[in-house]
């Protein structure tokens, strides 16, 4: 067709049903920016709760820290009565 270059072998490959040796299909991939946008979109759709989960992690670590201090103080109180 008129929009394809003569060096584009995709029509030949379609007609023959095989890719000629030494030739490859033309690269019609995404630009780097478009690829990054697609990856960001897929990540946001695939894991929509990621931000919520990451912010919750901070609160859980604080909770564990407080509980560790309380457990340590309780242990000292209990064992001080034993000795």
mmCIF file of the N, C-alpha and C atoms, coordinates in Angstrom:
data_MODEL
# 
_entry.id   MODEL 
# 
loop_
_atom_site.group_PDB 
_atom_site.id 
_atom_site.type_symbol 
_atom_site.label_atom_id 
_atom_site.label_alt_id 
_atom_site.label_comp_id 
_atom_site.label_asym_id 
_atom_site.label_entity_id 
_atom_site.label_seq_id 
_atom_site.pdbx_PDB_ins_code 
_atom_site.Cartn_x 
_atom_site.Cartn_y 
_atom_site.Cartn_z 
_atom_site.occupancy 
_atom_site.B_iso_or_equiv 
_atom_site.pdbx_formal_charge 
_atom_site.auth_seq_id 
_atom_site.auth_comp_id 
_atom_site.auth_asym_id 
_atom_site.auth_atom_id 
_atom_site.pdbx_PDB_model_num 
ATOM 1   N N  . UNK A 1 1  ? 0.838  -1.188  0.000  1.00 0.00 ? 1  UNK A N  1 
ATOM 2   C CA . UNK A 1 1  ? 0.000  0.000   0.000  1.00 0.00 ? 1  UNK A CA 1 
ATOM 3   C C  . UNK A 1 1  ? 0.872  1.237   0.000  1.00 0.00 ? 1  UNK A C  1 
ATOM 4   N N  . UNK A 1 2  ? 0.269  2.392   -0.221 1.00 0.00 ? 2  UNK A N  1 
ATOM 5   C CA . UNK A 1 2  ? 1.043  3.617   -0.413 1.00 0.00 ? 2  UNK A CA 1 
ATOM 6   C C  . UNK A 1 2  ? 1.676  4.142   0.872  1.00 0.00 ? 2  UNK A C  1 
ATOM 7   N N  . UNK A 1 3  ? 1.160  3.800   2.038  1.00 0.00 ? 3  UNK A N  1 
ATOM 8   C CA . UNK A 1 3  ? 1.740  4.315   3.284  1.00 0.00 ? 3  UNK A CA 1 
ATOM 9   C C  . UNK A 1 3  ? 2.899  3.466   3.791  1.00 0.00 ? 3  UNK A C  1 
ATOM 10  N N  . UNK A 1 4  ? 3.124  2.291   3.193  1.00 0.00 ? 4  UNK A N  1 
ATOM 11  C CA . UNK A 1 4  ? 4.226  1.439   3.617  1.00 0.00 ? 4  UNK A CA 1 
ATOM 12  C C  . UNK A 1 4  ? 5.450  1.668   2.746  1.00 0.00 ? 4  UNK A C  1 
ATOM 13  N N  . UNK A 1 5  ? 6.592  1.563   3.369  1.00 0.00 ? 5  UNK A N  1 
ATOM 14  C CA . UNK A 1 5  ? 7.862  1.689   2.683  1.00 0.00 ? 5  UNK A CA 1 
ATOM 15  C C  . UNK A 1 5  ? 8.137  0.397   1.907  1.00 0.00 ? 5  UNK A C  1 
ATOM 16  N N  . UNK A 1 6  ? 8.912  0.507   0.831  1.00 0.00 ? 6  UNK A N  1 
ATOM 17  C CA . UNK A 1 6  ? 9.251  -0.685  0.044  1.00 0.00 ? 6  UNK A CA 1 
ATOM 18  C C  . UNK A 1 6  ? 10.095 -1.668  0.851  1.00 0.00 ? 6  UNK A C  1 
ATOM 19  N N  . UNK A 1 7  ? 10.837 -1.153  1.844  1.00 0.00 ? 7  UNK A N  1 
ATOM 20  C CA . UNK A 1 7  ? 11.695 -2.013  2.655  1.00 0.00 ? 7  UNK A CA 1 
ATOM 21  C C  . UNK A 1 7  ? 10.920 -2.695  3.780  1.00 0.00 ? 7  UNK A C  1 
ATOM 22  N N  . UNK A 1 8  ? 9.655  -2.426  3.891  1.00 0.00 ? 8  UNK A N  1 
ATOM 23  C CA . UNK A 1 8  ? 8.824  -3.055  4.916  1.00 0.00 ? 8  UNK A CA 1 
ATOM 24  C C  . UNK A 1 8  ? 8.412  -4.432  4.399  1.00 0.00 ? 8  UNK A C  1 
ATOM 25  N N  . UNK A 1 9  ? 8.902  -5.464  5.065  1.00 0.00 ? 9  UNK A N  1 
ATOM 26  C CA . UNK A 1 9  ? 8.688  -6.825  4.586  1.00 0.00 ? 9  UNK A CA 1 
ATOM 27  C C  . UNK A 1 9  ? 7.479  -7.490  5.222  1.00 0.00 ? 9  UNK A C  1 
ATOM 28  N N  . UNK A 1 10 ? 6.652  -6.727  5.935  1.00 0.00 ? 10 UNK A N  1 
ATOM 29  C CA . UNK A 1 10 ? 5.514  -7.359  6.599  1.00 0.00 ? 10 UNK A CA 1 
ATOM 30  C C  . UNK A 1 10 ? 4.514  -7.912  5.587  1.00 0.00 ? 10 UNK A C  1 
ATOM 31  N N  . UNK A 1 11 ? 4.315  -7.226  4.450  1.00 0.00 ? 11 UNK A N  1 
ATOM 32  C CA . UNK A 1 11 ? 3.396  -7.756  3.433  1.00 0.00 ? 11 UNK A CA 1 
ATOM 33  C C  . UNK A 1 11 ? 3.937  -9.053  2.831  1.00 0.00 ? 11 UNK A C  1 
ATOM 34  N N  . UNK A 1 12 ? 5.235  -9.094  2.578  1.00 0.00 ? 12 UNK A N  1 
ATOM 35  C CA . UNK A 1 12 ? 5.854  -10.294 2.035  1.00 0.00 ? 12 UNK A CA 1 
ATOM 36  C C  . UNK A 1 12 ? 5.713  -11.451 3.023  1.00 0.00 ? 12 UNK A C  1 
ATOM 37  N N  . UNK A 1 13 ? 5.942  -11.168 4.293  1.00 0.00 ? 13 UNK A N  1 
ATOM 38  C CA . UNK A 1 13 ? 5.827  -12.214 5.306  1.00 0.00 ? 13 UNK A CA 1 
ATOM 39  C C  . UNK A 1 13 ? 4.397  -12.720 5.389  1.00 0.00 ? 13 UNK A C  1 
ATOM 40  N N  . UNK A 1 14 ? 3.431  -11.831 5.246  1.00 0.00 ? 14 UNK A N  1 
ATOM 41  C CA . UNK A 1 14 ? 2.027  -12.255 5.281  1.00 0.00 ? 14 UNK A CA 1 
ATOM 42  C C  . UNK A 1 14 ? 1.699  -13.128 4.072  1.00 0.00 ? 14 UNK A C  1 
ATOM 43  N N  . UNK A 1 15 ? 2.197  -12.726 2.911  1.00 0.00 ? 15 UNK A N  1 
ATOM 44  C CA . UNK A 1 15 ? 1.908  -13.487 1.697  1.00 0.00 ? 15 UNK A CA 1 
ATOM 45  C C  . UNK A 1 15 ? 2.554  -14.876 1.738  1.00 0.00 ? 15 UNK A C  1 
ATOM 46  N N  . UNK A 1 16 ? 3.788  -14.943 2.200  1.00 0.00 ? 16 UNK A N  1 
ATOM 47  C CA . UNK A 1 16 ? 4.502  -16.214 2.233  1.00 0.00 ? 16 UNK A CA 1 
ATOM 48  C C  . UNK A 1 16 ? 4.133  -17.055 3.447  1.00 0.00 ? 16 UNK A C  1 
ATOM 49  N N  . UNK A 1 17 ? 3.666  -16.405 4.479  1.00 0.00 ? 17 UNK A N  1 
ATOM 50  C CA . UNK A 1 17 ? 3.348  -17.122 5.701  1.00 0.00 ? 17 UNK A CA 1 
ATOM 51  C C  . UNK A 1 17 ? 4.564  -17.392 6.568  1.00 0.00 ? 17 UNK A C  1 
ATOM 52  N N  . UNK A 1 18 ? 5.720  -16.890 6.161  1.00 0.00 ? 18 UNK A N  1 
ATOM 53  C CA . UNK A 1 18 ? 6.959  -17.052 6.935  1.00 0.00 ? 18 UNK A CA 1 
ATOM 54  C C  . UNK A 1 18 ? 7.742  -15.750 6.879  1.00 0.00 ? 18 UNK A C  1 
ATOM 55  N N  . UNK A 1 19 ? 8.685  -15.626 7.777  1.00 0.00 ? 19 UNK A N  1 
ATOM 56  C CA . UNK A 1 19 ? 9.562  -14.465 7.744  1.00 0.00 ? 19 UNK A CA 1 
ATOM 57  C C  . UNK A 1 19 ? 10.820 -14.838 6.981  1.00 0.00 ? 19 UNK A C  1 
ATOM 58  N N  . UNK A 1 20 ? 11.209 -14.062 5.969  1.00 0.00 ? 20 UNK A N  1 
ATOM 59  C CA . UNK A 1 20 ? 12.427 -14.368 5.217  1.00 0.00 ? 20 UNK A CA 1 
ATOM 60  C C  . UNK A 1 20 ? 13.657 -14.348 6.125  1.00 0.00 ? 20 UNK A C  1 
ATOM 61  N N  . UNK A 1 21 ? 14.637 -15.203 5.837  1.00 0.00 ? 21 UNK A N  1 
ATOM 62  C CA . UNK A 1 21 ? 15.854 -15.301 6.636  1.00 0.00 ? 21 UNK A CA 1 
ATOM 63  C C  . UNK A 1 21 ? 16.631 -13.996 6.531  1.00 0.00 ? 21 UNK A C  1 
ATOM 64  N N  . UNK A 1 22 ? 17.098 -13.496 7.669  1.00 0.00 ? 22 UNK A N  1 
ATOM 65  C CA . UNK A 1 22 ? 17.902 -12.281 7.676  1.00 0.00 ? 22 UNK A CA 1 
ATOM 66  C C  . UNK A 1 22 ? 17.093 -11.004 7.739  1.00 0.00 ? 22 UNK A C  1 
ATOM 67  N N  . UNK A 1 23 ? 15.806 -11.096 7.679  1.00 0.00 ? 23 UNK A N  1 
ATOM 68  C CA . UNK A 1 23 ? 14.964 -9.903  7.736  1.00 0.00 ? 23 UNK A CA 1 
ATOM 69  C C  . UNK A 1 23 ? 14.071 -9.981  8.968  1.00 0.00 ? 23 UNK A C  1 
ATOM 70  N N  . UNK A 1 24 ? 13.640 -8.851  9.428  1.00 0.00 ? 24 UNK A N  1 
ATOM 71  C CA . UNK A 1 24 ? 12.752 -8.843  10.589 1.00 0.00 ? 24 UNK A CA 1 
ATOM 72  C C  . UNK A 1 24 ? 11.586 -7.909  10.331 1.00 0.00 ? 24 UNK A C  1 
ATOM 73  N N  . UNK A 1 25 ? 10.579 -8.069  11.139 1.00 0.00 ? 25 UNK A N  1 
ATOM 74  C CA . UNK A 1 25 ? 9.411  -7.204  11.031 1.00 0.00 ? 25 UNK A CA 1 
ATOM 75  C C  . UNK A 1 25 ? 9.805  -5.798  11.471 1.00 0.00 ? 25 UNK A C  1 
ATOM 76  N N  . UNK A 1 26 ? 9.164  -4.796  10.938 1.00 0.00 ? 26 UNK A N  1 
ATOM 77  C CA . UNK A 1 26 ? 9.491  -3.426  11.342 1.00 0.00 ? 26 UNK A CA 1 
ATOM 78  C C  . UNK A 1 26 ? 9.122  -3.192  12.804 1.00 0.00 ? 26 UNK A C  1 
ATOM 79  N N  . UNK A 1 27 ? 9.924  -2.383  13.480 1.00 0.00 ? 27 UNK A N  1 
ATOM 80  C CA . UNK A 1 27 ? 9.659  -2.080  14.886 1.00 0.00 ? 27 UNK A CA 1 
ATOM 81  C C  . UNK A 1 27 ? 8.565  -1.020  14.944 1.00 0.00 ? 27 UNK A C  1 
ATOM 82  N N  . UNK A 1 28 ? 7.445  -1.391  15.524 1.00 0.00 ? 28 UNK A N  1 
ATOM 83  C CA . UNK A 1 28 ? 6.320  -0.461  15.633 1.00 0.00 ? 28 UNK A CA 1 
ATOM 84  C C  . UNK A 1 28 ? 5.904  -0.321  17.096 1.00 0.00 ? 28 UNK A C  1 
ATOM 85  N N  . UNK A 1 29 ? 6.871  -0.450  17.995 1.00 0.00 ? 29 UNK A N  1 
ATOM 86  C CA . UNK A 1 29 ? 6.594  -0.389  19.428 1.00 0.00 ? 29 UNK A CA 1 
ATOM 87  C C  . UNK A 1 29 ? 6.302  1.019   19.909 1.00 0.00 ? 29 UNK A C  1 
ATOM 88  N N  . UNK A 1 30 ? 6.171  1.139   21.205 1.00 0.00 ? 30 UNK A N  1 
ATOM 89  C CA . UNK A 1 30 ? 5.876  2.412   21.840 1.00 0.00 ? 30 UNK A CA 1 
ATOM 90  C C  . UNK A 1 30 ? 7.150  3.208   22.076 1.00 0.00 ? 30 UNK A C  1 
ATOM 91  N N  . UNK A 1 31 ? 6.985  4.524   22.172 1.00 0.00 ? 31 UNK A N  1 
ATOM 92  C CA . UNK A 1 31 ? 8.110  5.357   22.580 1.00 0.00 ? 31 UNK A CA 1 
ATOM 93  C C  . UNK A 1 31 ? 8.360  5.119   24.064 1.00 0.00 ? 31 UNK A C  1 
ATOM 94  N N  . UNK A 1 32 ? 9.500  5.567   24.559 1.00 0.00 ? 32 UNK A N  1 
ATOM 95  C CA . UNK A 1 32 ? 9.841  5.366   25.969 1.00 0.00 ? 32 UNK A CA 1 
ATOM 96  C C  . UNK A 1 32 ? 8.805  6.032   26.873 1.00 0.00 ? 32 UNK A C  1 
ATOM 97  N N  . UNK A 1 33 ? 8.396  7.245   26.529 1.00 0.00 ? 33 UNK A N  1 
ATOM 98  C CA . UNK A 1 33 ? 7.394  7.959   27.339 1.00 0.00 ? 33 UNK A CA 1 
ATOM 99  C C  . UNK A 1 33 ? 6.054  7.224   27.335 1.00 0.00 ? 33 UNK A C  1 
ATOM 100 N N  . UNK A 1 34 ? 5.621  6.774   26.166 1.00 0.00 ? 34 UNK A N  1 
ATOM 101 C CA . UNK A 1 34 ? 4.354  6.050   26.078 1.00 0.00 ? 34 UNK A CA 1 
ATOM 102 C C  . UNK A 1 34 ? 4.427  4.730   26.842 1.00 0.00 ? 34 UNK A C  1 
ATOM 103 N N  . UNK A 1 35 ? 5.558  4.072   26.772 1.00 0.00 ? 35 UNK A N  1 
ATOM 104 C CA . UNK A 1 35 ? 5.735  2.814   27.498 1.00 0.00 ? 35 UNK A CA 1 
ATOM 105 C C  . UNK A 1 35 ? 5.649  3.050   29.004 1.00 0.00 ? 35 UNK A C  1 
ATOM 106 N N  . UNK A 1 36 ? 6.283  4.115   29.497 1.00 0.00 ? 36 UNK A N  1 
ATOM 107 C CA . UNK A 1 36 ? 6.226  4.428   30.929 1.00 0.00 ? 36 UNK A CA 1 
ATOM 108 C C  . UNK A 1 36 ? 4.803  4.755   31.362 1.00 0.00 ? 36 UNK A C  1 
ATOM 109 N N  . UNK A 1 37 ? 4.056  5.455   30.511 1.00 0.00 ? 37 UNK A N  1 
ATOM 110 C CA . UNK A 1 37 ? 2.668  5.780   30.834 1.00 0.00 ? 37 UNK A CA 1 
ATOM 111 C C  . UNK A 1 37 ? 1.809  4.521   30.895 1.00 0.00 ? 37 UNK A C  1 
ATOM 112 N N  . UNK A 1 38 ? 2.026  3.597   29.971 1.00 0.00 ? 38 UNK A N  1 
ATOM 113 C CA . UNK A 1 38 ? 1.260  2.348   29.962 1.00 0.00 ? 38 UNK A CA 1 
ATOM 114 C C  . UNK A 1 38 ? 1.577  1.528   31.209 1.00 0.00 ? 38 UNK A C  1 
ATOM 115 N N  . UNK A 1 39 ? 2.853  1.433   31.559 1.00 0.00 ? 39 UNK A N  1 
ATOM 116 C CA . UNK A 1 39 ? 3.249  0.670   32.745 1.00 0.00 ? 39 UNK A CA 1 
ATOM 117 C C  . UNK A 1 39 ? 2.651  1.298   34.002 1.00 0.00 ? 39 UNK A C  1 
ATOM 118 N N  . UNK A 1 40 ? 2.696  2.625   34.107 1.00 0.00 ? 40 UNK A N  1 
ATOM 119 C CA . UNK A 1 40 ? 2.122  3.307   35.275 1.00 0.00 ? 40 UNK A CA 1 
ATOM 120 C C  . UNK A 1 40 ? 0.618  3.061   35.356 1.00 0.00 ? 40 UNK A C  1 
ATOM 121 N N  . UNK A 1 41 ? -0.055 3.088   34.222 1.00 0.00 ? 41 UNK A N  1 
ATOM 122 C CA . UNK A 1 41 ? -1.501 2.853   34.204 1.00 0.00 ? 41 UNK A CA 1 
ATOM 123 C C  . UNK A 1 41 ? -1.826 1.421   34.638 1.00 0.00 ? 41 UNK A C  1 
ATOM 124 N N  . UNK A 1 42 ? -1.096 0.466   34.113 1.00 0.00 ? 42 UNK A N  1 
ATOM 125 C CA . UNK A 1 42 ? -1.348 -0.934  34.458 1.00 0.00 ? 42 UNK A CA 1 
ATOM 126 C C  . UNK A 1 42 ? -1.069 -1.178  35.942 1.00 0.00 ? 42 UNK A C  1 
ATOM 127 N N  . UNK A 1 43 ? 0.002  -0.566  36.470 1.00 0.00 ? 43 UNK A N  1 
ATOM 128 C CA . UNK A 1 43 ? 0.290  -0.710  37.901 1.00 0.00 ? 43 UNK A CA 1 
ATOM 129 C C  . UNK A 1 43 ? -0.820 -0.102  38.748 1.00 0.00 ? 43 UNK A C  1 
ATOM 130 N N  . UNK A 1 44 ? -1.331 1.058   38.335 1.00 0.00 ? 44 UNK A N  1 
ATOM 131 C CA . UNK A 1 44 ? -2.385 1.704   39.129 1.00 0.00 ? 44 UNK A CA 1 
ATOM 132 C C  . UNK A 1 44 ? -3.686 0.912   39.074 1.00 0.00 ? 44 UNK A C  1 
ATOM 133 N N  . UNK A 1 45 ? -4.001 0.320   37.951 1.00 0.00 ? 45 UNK A N  1 
ATOM 134 C CA . UNK A 1 45 ? -5.225 -0.470  37.824 1.00 0.00 ? 45 UNK A CA 1 
ATOM 135 C C  . UNK A 1 45 ? -5.063 -1.820  38.527 1.00 0.00 ? 45 UNK A C  1 
ATOM 136 N N  . UNK A 1 46 ? -3.917 -2.435  38.366 1.00 0.00 ? 46 UNK A N  1 
ATOM 137 C CA . UNK A 1 46 ? -3.693 -3.763  38.925 1.00 0.00 ? 46 UNK A CA 1 
ATOM 138 C C  . UNK A 1 46 ? -3.581 -3.784  40.437 1.00 0.00 ? 46 UNK A C  1 
ATOM 139 N N  . UNK A 1 47 ? -3.149 -2.675  41.039 1.00 0.00 ? 47 UNK A N  1 
ATOM 140 C CA . UNK A 1 47 ? -2.967 -2.626  42.491 1.00 0.00 ? 47 UNK A CA 1 
ATOM 141 C C  . UNK A 1 47 ? -3.503 -1.295  42.997 1.00 0.00 ? 47 UNK A C  1 
ATOM 142 N N  . UNK A 1 48 ? -4.810 -1.155  42.972 1.00 0.00 ? 48 UNK A N  1 
ATOM 143 C CA . UNK A 1 48 ? -5.434 0.121   43.311 1.00 0.00 ? 48 UNK A CA 1 
ATOM 144 C C  . UNK A 1 48 ? -5.339 0.453   44.791 1.00 0.00 ? 48 UNK A C  1 
ATOM 145 N N  . UNK A 1 49 ? -5.058 -0.510  45.642 1.00 0.00 ? 49 UNK A N  1 
ATOM 146 C CA . UNK A 1 49 ? -4.970 -0.281  47.090 1.00 0.00 ? 49 UNK A CA 1 
ATOM 147 C C  . UNK A 1 49 ? -3.526 -0.109  47.568 1.00 0.00 ? 49 UNK A C  1 
ATOM 148 N N  . UNK A 1 50 ? -2.580 0.052   46.659 1.00 0.00 ? 50 UNK A N  1 
ATOM 149 C CA . UNK A 1 50 ? -1.168 0.113   47.030 1.00 0.00 ? 50 UNK A CA 1 
ATOM 150 C C  . UNK A 1 50 ? -0.877 1.280   47.971 1.00 0.00 ? 50 UNK A C  1 
ATOM 151 N N  . UNK A 1 51 ? -1.344 2.470   47.659 1.00 0.00 ? 51 UNK A N  1 
ATOM 152 C CA . UNK A 1 51 ? -1.081 3.641   48.499 1.00 0.00 ? 51 UNK A CA 1 
ATOM 153 C C  . UNK A 1 51 ? -1.691 3.459   49.884 1.00 0.00 ? 51 UNK A C  1 
ATOM 154 N N  . UNK A 1 52 ? -2.908 2.940   49.933 1.00 0.00 ? 52 UNK A N  1 
ATOM 155 C CA . UNK A 1 52 ? -3.567 2.714   51.221 1.00 0.00 ? 52 UNK A CA 1 
ATOM 156 C C  . UNK A 1 52 ? -2.782 1.699   52.057 1.00 0.00 ? 52 UNK A C  1 
ATOM 157 N N  . UNK A 1 53 ? -2.315 0.647   51.410 1.00 0.00 ? 53 UNK A N  1 
ATOM 158 C CA . UNK A 1 53 ? -1.570 -0.399  52.104 1.00 0.00 ? 53 UNK A CA 1 
ATOM 159 C C  . UNK A 1 53 ? -0.231 0.131   52.616 1.00 0.00 ? 53 UNK A C  1 
ATOM 160 N N  . UNK A 1 54 ? 0.449  0.948   51.818 1.00 0.00 ? 54 UNK A N  1 
ATOM 161 C CA . UNK A 1 54 ? 1.736  1.490   52.233 1.00 0.00 ? 54 UNK A CA 1 
ATOM 162 C C  . UNK A 1 54 ? 1.581  2.477   53.386 1.00 0.00 ? 54 UNK A C  1 
ATOM 163 N N  . UNK A 1 55 ? 0.532  3.300   53.370 1.00 0.00 ? 55 UNK A N  1 
ATOM 164 C CA . UNK A 1 55 ? 0.329  4.244   54.470 1.00 0.00 ? 55 UNK A CA 1 
ATOM 165 C C  . UNK A 1 55 ? -0.093 3.505   55.737 1.00 0.00 ? 55 UNK A C  1 
ATOM 166 N N  . UNK A 1 56 ? -0.817 2.415   55.598 1.00 0.00 ? 56 UNK A N  1 
ATOM 167 C CA . UNK A 1 56 ? -1.225 1.624   56.749 1.00 0.00 ? 56 UNK A CA 1 
ATOM 168 C C  . UNK A 1 56 ? -0.020 0.942   57.392 1.00 0.00 ? 56 UNK A C  1 
ATOM 169 N N  . UNK A 1 57 ? 0.976  0.612   56.603 1.00 0.00 ? 57 UNK A N  1 
ATOM 170 C CA . UNK A 1 57 ? 2.177  -0.032  57.121 1.00 0.00 ? 57 UNK A CA 1 
ATOM 171 C C  . UNK A 1 57 ? 2.881  0.799   58.179 1.00 0.00 ? 57 UNK A C  1 
ATOM 172 N N  . UNK A 1 58 ? 2.890  2.119   58.028 1.00 0.00 ? 58 UNK A N  1 
ATOM 173 C CA . UNK A 1 58 ? 3.519  3.001   59.010 1.00 0.00 ? 58 UNK A CA 1 
ATOM 174 C C  . UNK A 1 58 ? 2.792  2.889   60.345 1.00 0.00 ? 58 UNK A C  1 
ATOM 175 N N  . UNK A 1 59 ? 1.475  2.912   60.312 1.00 0.00 ? 59 UNK A N  1 
ATOM 176 C CA . UNK A 1 59 ? 0.696  2.816   61.547 1.00 0.00 ? 59 UNK A CA 1 
ATOM 177 C C  . UNK A 1 59 ? 0.878  1.453   62.224 1.00 0.00 ? 59 UNK A C  1 
ATOM 178 N N  . UNK A 1 60 ? 0.998  0.423   61.440 1.00 0.00 ? 60 UNK A N  1 
ATOM 179 C CA . UNK A 1 60 ? 1.209  -0.913  62.007 1.00 0.00 ? 60 UNK A CA 1 
ATOM 180 C C  . UNK A 1 60 ? 2.570  -0.989  62.697 1.00 0.00 ? 60 UNK A C  1 
ATOM 181 N N  . UNK A 1 61 ? 3.598  -0.388  62.088 1.00 0.00 ? 61 UNK A N  1 
ATOM 182 C CA . UNK A 1 61 ? 4.923  -0.383  62.713 1.00 0.00 ? 61 UNK A CA 1 
ATOM 183 C C  . UNK A 1 61 ? 4.904  0.403   64.023 1.00 0.00 ? 61 UNK A C  1 
ATOM 184 N N  . UNK A 1 62 ? 4.185  1.525   64.066 1.00 0.00 ? 62 UNK A N  1 
ATOM 185 C CA . UNK A 1 62 ? 4.048  2.293   65.308 1.00 0.00 ? 62 UNK A CA 1 
ATOM 186 C C  . UNK A 1 62 ? 3.331  1.450   66.359 1.00 0.00 ? 62 UNK A C  1 
ATOM 187 N N  . UNK A 1 63 ? 2.260  0.769   65.961 1.00 0.00 ? 63 UNK A N  1 
ATOM 188 C CA . UNK A 1 63 ? 1.513  -0.098  66.876 1.00 0.00 ? 63 UNK A CA 1 
ATOM 189 C C  . UNK A 1 63 ? 2.423  -1.177  67.464 1.00 0.00 ? 63 UNK A C  1 
ATOM 190 N N  . UNK A 1 64 ? 3.212  -1.835  66.611 1.00 0.00 ? 64 UNK A N  1 
ATOM 191 C CA . UNK A 1 64 ? 4.125  -2.872  67.099 1.00 0.00 ? 64 UNK A CA 1 
ATOM 192 C C  . UNK A 1 64 ? 5.162  -2.287  68.055 1.00 0.00 ? 64 UNK A C  1 
ATOM 193 N N  . UNK A 1 65 ? 5.637  -1.094  67.769 1.00 0.00 ? 65 UNK A N  1 
ATOM 194 C CA . UNK A 1 65 ? 6.602  -0.448  68.657 1.00 0.00 ? 65 UNK A CA 1 
ATOM 195 C C  . UNK A 1 65 ? 6.014  -0.176  70.031 1.00 0.00 ? 65 UNK A C  1 
ATOM 196 N N  . UNK A 1 66 ? 4.796  0.379   70.067 1.00 0.00 ? 66 UNK A N  1 
ATOM 197 C CA . UNK A 1 66 ? 4.125  0.664   71.336 1.00 0.00 ? 66 UNK A CA 1 
ATOM 198 C C  . UNK A 1 66 ? 3.857  -0.636  72.094 1.00 0.00 ? 66 UNK A C  1 
ATOM 199 N N  . UNK A 1 67 ? 3.366  -1.648  71.395 1.00 0.00 ? 67 UNK A N  1 
ATOM 200 C CA . UNK A 1 67 ? 3.083  -2.924  72.055 1.00 0.00 ? 67 UNK A CA 1 
ATOM 201 C C  . UNK A 1 67 ? 4.363  -3.581  72.585 1.00 0.00 ? 67 UNK A C  1 
ATOM 202 N N  . UNK A 1 68 ? 5.466  -3.424  71.882 1.00 0.00 ? 68 UNK A N  1 
ATOM 203 C CA . UNK A 1 68 ? 6.738  -3.985  72.360 1.00 0.00 ? 68 UNK A CA 1 
ATOM 204 C C  . UNK A 1 68 ? 7.169  -3.316  73.656 1.00 0.00 ? 68 UNK A C  1 
ATOM 205 N N  . UNK A 1 69 ? 7.034  -1.990  73.716 1.00 0.00 ? 69 UNK A N  1 
ATOM 206 C CA . UNK A 1 69 ? 7.388  -1.267  74.939 1.00 0.00 ? 69 UNK A CA 1 
ATOM 207 C C  . UNK A 1 69 ? 6.488  -1.709  76.088 1.00 0.00 ? 69 UNK A C  1 
ATOM 208 N N  . UNK A 1 70 ? 5.190  -1.802  75.841 1.00 0.00 ? 70 UNK A N  1 
ATOM 209 C CA . UNK A 1 70 ? 4.261  -2.235  76.890 1.00 0.00 ? 70 UNK A CA 1 
ATOM 210 C C  . UNK A 1 70 ? 4.561  -3.663  77.349 1.00 0.00 ? 70 UNK A C  1 
ATOM 211 N N  . UNK A 1 71 ? 4.864  -4.548  76.424 1.00 0.00 ? 71 UNK A N  1 
ATOM 212 C CA . UNK A 1 71 ? 5.185  -5.934  76.781 1.00 0.00 ? 71 UNK A CA 1 
ATOM 213 C C  . UNK A 1 71 ? 6.466  -5.994  77.612 1.00 0.00 ? 71 UNK A C  1 
ATOM 214 N N  . UNK A 1 72 ? 7.450  -5.185  77.258 1.00 0.00 ? 72 UNK A N  1 
ATOM 215 C CA . UNK A 1 72 ? 8.697  -5.160  78.018 1.00 0.00 ? 72 UNK A CA 1 
ATOM 216 C C  . UNK A 1 72 ? 8.451  -4.652  79.434 1.00 0.00 ? 72 UNK A C  1 
ATOM 217 N N  . UNK A 1 73 ? 7.681  -3.569  79.574 1.00 0.00 ? 73 UNK A N  1 
ATOM 218 C CA . UNK A 1 73 ? 7.384  -3.031  80.904 1.00 0.00 ? 73 UNK A CA 1 
ATOM 219 C C  . UNK A 1 73 ? 6.595  -4.031  81.738 1.00 0.00 ? 73 UNK A C  1 
ATOM 220 N N  . UNK A 1 74 ? 5.653  -4.730  81.129 1.00 0.00 ? 74 UNK A N  1 
ATOM 221 C CA . UNK A 1 74 ? 4.856  -5.743  81.836 1.00 0.00 ? 74 UNK A CA 1 
ATOM 222 C C  . UNK A 1 74 ? 5.750  -6.898  82.296 1.00 0.00 ? 74 UNK A C  1 
ATOM 223 N N  . UNK A 1 75 ? 6.658  -7.315  81.427 1.00 0.00 ? 75 UNK A N  1 
ATOM 224 C CA . UNK A 1 75 ? 7.592  -8.402  81.764 1.00 0.00 ? 75 UNK A CA 1 
ATOM 225 C C  . UNK A 1 75 ? 8.463  -8.006  82.945 1.00 0.00 ? 75 UNK A C  1 
ATOM 226 N N  . UNK A 1 76 ? 8.975  -6.785  82.960 1.00 0.00 ? 76 UNK A N  1 
ATOM 227 C CA . UNK A 1 76 ? 9.807  -6.331  84.083 1.00 0.00 ? 76 UNK A CA 1 
ATOM 228 C C  . UNK A 1 76 ? 9.014  -6.325  85.379 1.00 0.00 ? 76 UNK A C  1 
ATOM 229 N N  . UNK A 1 77 ? 7.753  -5.913  85.295 1.00 0.00 ? 77 UNK A N  1 
ATOM 230 C CA . UNK A 1 77 ? 6.916  -5.856  86.498 1.00 0.00 ? 77 UNK A CA 1 
ATOM 231 C C  . UNK A 1 77 ? 6.657  -7.264  87.044 1.00 0.00 ? 77 UNK A C  1 
ATOM 232 N N  . UNK A 1 78 ? 6.308  -8.186  86.141 1.00 0.00 ? 78 UNK A N  1 
ATOM 233 C CA . UNK A 1 78 ? 6.017  -9.560  86.562 1.00 0.00 ? 78 UNK A CA 1 
ATOM 234 C C  . UNK A 1 78 ? 7.261  -10.217 87.136 1.00 0.00 ? 78 UNK A C  1 
ATOM 235 N N  . UNK A 1 79 ? 8.393  -10.106 86.469 1.00 0.00 ? 79 UNK A N  1 
ATOM 236 C CA . UNK A 1 79 ? 9.609  -10.784 86.924 1.00 0.00 ? 79 UNK A CA 1 
ATOM 237 C C  . UNK A 1 79 ? 10.225 -10.110 88.152 1.00 0.00 ? 79 UNK A C  1 
ATOM 238 N N  . UNK A 1 80 ? 9.912  -8.830  88.365 1.00 0.00 ? 80 UNK A N  1 
ATOM 239 C CA . UNK A 1 80 ? 10.443 -8.187  89.574 1.00 0.00 ? 80 UNK A CA 1 
ATOM 240 C C  . UNK A 1 80 ? 9.779  -8.759  90.821 1.00 0.00 ? 80 UNK A C  1 
ATOM 241 N N  . UNK A 1 81 ? 8.539  -9.201  90.708 1.00 0.00 ? 81 UNK A N  1 
ATOM 242 C CA . UNK A 1 81 ? 7.834  -9.801  91.833 1.00 0.00 ? 81 UNK A CA 1 
ATOM 243 C C  . UNK A 1 81 ? 8.332  -11.217 92.109 1.00 0.00 ? 81 UNK A C  1 
ATOM 244 N N  . UNK A 1 82 ? 8.819  -11.900 91.097 1.00 0.00 ? 82 UNK A N  1 
ATOM 245 C CA . UNK A 1 82 ? 9.295  -13.267 91.249 1.00 0.00 ? 82 UNK A CA 1 
ATOM 246 C C  . UNK A 1 82 ? 10.621 -13.284 91.999 1.00 0.00 ? 82 UNK A C  1 
ATOM 247 N N  . UNK A 1 83 ? 11.501 -12.330 91.730 1.00 0.00 ? 83 UNK A N  1 
ATOM 248 C CA . UNK A 1 83 ? 12.833 -12.311 92.352 1.00 0.00 ? 83 UNK A CA 1 
ATOM 249 C C  . UNK A 1 83 ? 12.777 -11.580 93.615 1.00 0.00 ? 83 UNK A C  1 
# 
